[in-house]
Structures are given as structure tokens and as C-alpha cells.
Amino acid sequence: MLDAFSRAVVTADTSTSCVSDLSALKAFVAEGNKRLDAVNAIASNASCMVSDAVAGMICENQGLIQAGGNCYPNRRMAACLRDAEIILRYVTYALLAGDASVLDDRCLNGLKETYAALGVPTTSTVRAIQIMKAQAAAHINDTNTEAGGGKNFRRMGAVKGDCSAITAEVSSYFDRVISALS
Ligand SMILES: CCC1=C(C)/C(=C/C2=NC(=C\c3[nH]c(/C=C4\NC(=O)[C@H](C)[C@H]4CC)c(C)c3CCC(=O)O)/C(CCC(=O)O)=C2C)NC1=O
């Protein structure tokens, strides 16, 4: 598993050069609090995000919870909720590290094959992940609304700033999950 710093070292080592161009790492440090706030925005809303994403996925495709569906019976429903939580957790690890390797190596490696073997439907999984991607952007940018959140509505209240880069980065990790499963 690599992070933004060890990635710079490994990259330099493969070309037997000194670590150079530290500008990206300087920005990583300078923007560090933004990254921590973004990780916190996801981690502290994780269980709500997971249950909402899986509920939305099922609402749009109710065959999933009928006999023959991959969220039926309760054992599979529980496995599905667990998987959504695992995936979201590894996305937060990647975001904290500033590198996708932990997500690739410990979560996505072989997952497509596992899902194919178990008959876990890709389009439904992708839908749940897309919902979590949208939720993450909303929580990081505090753009979620009381109308959308209902009784679970929660505003993070972090200092307002430009979160476009960190939002794009976390979106890229969700996209990585989607392309690994597709
Ligand atoms: C640390 C990394 C890690 C991952 C990622 C992981 C995934 C994982 N998900 C599994 C099953 C499963 N995954 C799902 C998920 C779903 N079904 C649906 O219809 C939805 C689309 C979707 C939820 C969004 C289901 C239902 C099963 C059980 C399938 C079965 O046993 O028939 C299994 C098979 C073993 C088991 O049931 O526990 C693995 C290994 N395990 C790990 O250790």
C-alpha cells in the first residue's frame, strides 16, 4: 500500500533519480486540513450513506429483494449492506492516503470475479456506488438539503473553501470502483 509520499519515493526509485518536483506534495500538505475534513465528512456519515444508497438501489429495482433476487433472503441483504460499507471504507482510506493503491489491492482485487461467481448484479452494485459518490460530494461540500435528508439531515459545517479538487479526487476513487466492476 502506498500513499502520496511513498508513491513519490517509489516513482523516483524506479528511474534511479532523486525525489524531485515536490510541488504536488507541498500542495498535499498545504491542503491537508481540507483532506481531513473531507474524510471526516464521509466517515462520520458512513452508515447513513450506506443504508440510503442500498435502499435507493432496491427502491429502483425491487426484484432484488424478491425470491431469486441477489438481496434475498436476509443473509444476502446483510452481505450487500456489508459490501457497500466495505467499499465506502476503502474509498475513505484512499482519500486519506491520497493514493488508490489500498483500494485496488485490498478491496477491488478479484472483486469482479467474486461477484460474477456469486451472481451479484453489476448494474445494481454500480447504482449503489453512484449514489454514494453523489452523497460524498454533497457531504464534503455541505450542499445536502433538509428536504433530501429528512430526519437524518446533517450539515458538517466545516469552513467554506474551494473543495473542487478534493471532490474530484474522491469521485475518481468511486469511478475506479465502478470501472473495476464493469
Ligand atoms: C475487504 C474486501 C472484501 C470485499 C469487497 C468482499 C466482498 C464479498 N462480497 C461477497 C458476497 C456478497 N455480496 C453481495 C452484494 C450485493 N448483492 C446485491 O444484489 C447488491 C447489488 C450488492 C450490494 C450493493 C451479496 C448479496 C453477497 C452474498 C452472495 C451470496 O452468498 O449468494 C463475498 C463472498 C463471501 C461472503 O458472502 O462474505 C465477498 C468476498 N469481501 C471482502 O473481504
Ligand as a Chemical Component Dictionary entry (heavy atoms), coordinates in Angstrom:
data_LIG
# 
_chem_comp.id                   LIG 
_chem_comp.type                 NON-POLYMER 
_chem_comp.pdbx_formal_charge   0 
_chem_comp.three_letter_code    LIG 
# 
loop_
_chem_comp_atom.comp_id 
_chem_comp_atom.atom_id 
_chem_comp_atom.alt_atom_id 
_chem_comp_atom.type_symbol 
_chem_comp_atom.charge 
_chem_comp_atom.model_Cartn_x 
_chem_comp_atom.model_Cartn_y 
_chem_comp_atom.model_Cartn_z 
_chem_comp_atom.pdbx_ordinal 
LIG C1  C1  C 0 -12.158 -6.446  2.286  1  
LIG C2  C2  C 0 -12.675 -6.597  0.931  2  
LIG C3  C3  C 0 -13.834 -7.540  0.752  3  
LIG C4  C4  C 0 -14.836 -7.409  -0.171 4  
LIG C5  C5  C 0 -15.022 -6.269  -1.118 5  
LIG C6  C6  C 0 -15.690 -8.560  -0.047 6  
LIG C7  C7  C 0 -16.802 -8.833  -0.857 7  
LIG C8  C8  C 0 -17.598 -10.014 -0.908 8  
LIG N1  N1  N 0 -18.947 -9.952  -1.107 9  
LIG C9  C9  C 0 -19.449 -11.208 -1.073 10 
LIG C10 C10 C 0 -20.800 -11.605 -1.187 11 
LIG C11 C11 C 0 -21.973 -10.820 -1.486 12 
LIG N2  N2  N 0 -22.035 -9.537  -1.912 13 
LIG C12 C12 C 0 -23.350 -9.158  -2.126 14 
LIG C13 C13 C 0 -23.681 -7.813  -2.572 15 
LIG C14 C14 C 0 -24.764 -7.324  -3.295 16 
LIG N3  N3  N 0 -25.817 -8.031  -3.775 17 
LIG C15 C15 C 0 -26.674 -7.234  -4.458 18 
LIG O1  O1  O 0 -27.686 -7.598  -5.035 19 
LIG C16 C16 C 0 -26.228 -5.833  -4.460 20 
LIG C17 C17 C 0 -26.131 -5.303  -5.869 21 
LIG C18 C18 C 0 -24.899 -5.892  -3.735 22 
LIG C19 C19 C 0 -24.781 -4.846  -2.598 23 
LIG C20 C20 C 0 -24.628 -3.455  -3.111 24 
LIG C21 C21 C 0 -24.160 -10.263 -1.791 25 
LIG C22 C22 C 0 -25.683 -10.350 -1.809 26 
LIG C23 C23 C 0 -23.298 -11.320 -1.407 27 
LIG C24 C24 C 0 -23.678 -12.727 -0.993 28 
LIG C25 C25 C 0 -23.933 -13.542 -2.220 29 
LIG C26 C26 C 0 -24.222 -14.994 -1.920 30 
LIG O2  O2  O 0 -23.687 -15.544 -0.949 31 
LIG O3  O3  O 0 -25.018 -15.565 -2.688 32 
LIG C27 C27 C 0 -18.361 -12.129 -0.880 33 
LIG C28 C28 C 0 -18.474 -13.631 -0.788 34 
LIG C29 C29 C 0 -18.291 -14.125 0.630  35 
LIG C30 C30 C 0 -19.292 -13.582 1.584  36 
LIG O4  O4  O 0 -20.515 -13.700 1.333  37 
LIG O5  O5  O 0 -18.875 -12.973 2.579  38 
LIG C31 C31 C 0 -17.216 -11.386 -0.798 39 
LIG C32 C32 C 0 -15.794 -11.931 -0.640 40 
LIG N4  N4  N 0 -15.220 -9.346  0.953  41 
LIG C33 C33 C 0 -14.083 -8.767  1.461  42 
LIG O6  O6  O 0 -13.397 -9.247  2.382  43 
# 
loop_
_chem_comp_bond.comp_id 
_chem_comp_bond.atom_id_1 
_chem_comp_bond.atom_id_2 
_chem_comp_bond.value_order 
_chem_comp_bond.pdbx_ordinal 
LIG C1  C2  SING 1  
LIG C2  C3  SING 2  
LIG C3  C4  DOUB 3  
LIG C3  C33 SING 4  
LIG C4  C5  SING 5  
LIG C4  C6  SING 6  
LIG C6  C7  DOUB 7  
LIG C6  N4  SING 8  
LIG C7  C8  SING 9  
LIG C8  N1  DOUB 10 
LIG C8  C31 SING 11 
LIG N1  C9  SING 12 
LIG C9  C10 DOUB 13 
LIG C9  C27 SING 14 
LIG C10 C11 SING 15 
LIG C11 N2  SING 16 
LIG C11 C23 DOUB 17 
LIG N2  C12 SING 18 
LIG C12 C13 SING 19 
LIG C12 C21 DOUB 20 
LIG C13 C14 DOUB 21 
LIG C14 N3  SING 22 
LIG C14 C18 SING 23 
LIG N3  C15 SING 24 
LIG C15 O1  DOUB 25 
LIG C15 C16 SING 26 
LIG C16 C17 SING 27 
LIG C16 C18 SING 28 
LIG C18 C19 SING 29 
LIG C19 C20 SING 30 
LIG C21 C22 SING 31 
LIG C21 C23 SING 32 
LIG C23 C24 SING 33 
LIG C24 C25 SING 34 
LIG C25 C26 SING 35 
LIG C26 O2  DOUB 36 
LIG C26 O3  SING 37 
LIG C27 C28 SING 38 
LIG C27 C31 DOUB 39 
LIG C28 C29 SING 40 
LIG C29 C30 SING 41 
LIG C30 O4  DOUB 42 
LIG C30 O5  SING 43 
LIG C31 C32 SING 44 
LIG N4  C33 SING 45 
LIG C33 O6  DOUB 46 
# 
